[in-house]
Amino acid sequence: MALSRGLRCCQRVFSWIPVLIITSVVLWSYYAYVFELCLLVYLLVFHVCFVMFSWTYWKSIFTPAASPCKKFQLSYSDKQRYEMEERPDAQKQILVEIAKKLPIFTRAQSGAIRFCDRCQVLKPDRCHHCSVCETCVLKMDHHCPWVNNCVGFSNYKFFLLFLSYSMLYCVFIAATVFQYFLKFWVGDLPNRPAKFHVLFLMFVALMFFVSLMFLFGYHCWLVAKNRSTLEAFSAPVFVNGPDRNGFNVGIRKNLQQVFGEDRRLWFIPVFTSQGNGHYFPLKNRSSESQNPLLANEDMWEESDDVEDQDPSVTIEMEE
């Protein structure tokens, strides 16, 4: 027991190494650009890019991953009934009965109700268990080591903005340093320590930009299709079978699900995503009518005590 706790503690410490690497590179770039090169003409725009990058990175790291609320946890009586039942088919039937009261439309590959034995919850649609965070995460996209956090419903917008402002930060540095890089290349730059900062700034900015460009482009495609990274590799399974486009309700509505309806807030790292992460509109609305409780979507949402609130604050997190 003590050994496993020690290993878990070491894992948590080492998981911050990628974040420290990114932070160190960014702080060095700030020092090199502001204090060594001291390009006064560009400093205002540079600081705007730096602040937005830092803000979105902070939100991506420290916004807690949202977990399913109590409605998806087994009640004491249901838990007793489930654990005492030894027959797998009977256990599946118990979960089916409970799921009829919840907005659950996806299934496991076997067709059974998706249930997490570790968290003891029925998984909402698009929810998955993260072995690193040791909890179920609403609309989980992936666990990102560079932010040491799960990217999901509560911080997916922040992650996308982090990628976009990272690209902008790299492009701005590369564009404004390029003229000095040319002088360094032909030997016209004075022999000062700043010339080495010019060389490394140009190299690092271009290297990060290229890698970020592919990652950002991939996630833009995912948003347009209303898929997560996990769903892109393994299509969600519905009652009628797997369907990669099961949650695709059109580009405009797909964008609004992530960024909200107010376009003035799209590029600001504040939570504006639609819903509460437990229910997502389906492309095939006929599937929803199969559940009598959810034939009227508003009926469930009005009874939900986490409606229209920031999930990073109100949704109960499991330790």
Secondary structure, 3 states (H helix, E strand, C coil): CHHHHHHHHHHHHHCCHHHHHHHHHHHHHHHHHHHHHCCHHHHHHHHHHHHHHHHHHHHHHHCCCCCCCHHHECCHHHHHHHHHCCCHHHHHHHHHHHHCCCCCCCECCCCCCCEECCCCEECCCCCEEECCCCEEECCCCEEECCCCEEECCCCHHHHHHHHHHHHHHHHHHHHHHHHHHHHHHHCCCCCCCHHHHHHHHHHHHHHHHHHHHHHHHHHHHHHHHCCCHHHHHCCCEECCEECCCCCCCCHHHHHHHHHCCCHHHCCCCCCCCCCCCCCCCCCCHHHHHHCHHHCCHHHHHHHCCCCCCCHHHHCCCCC
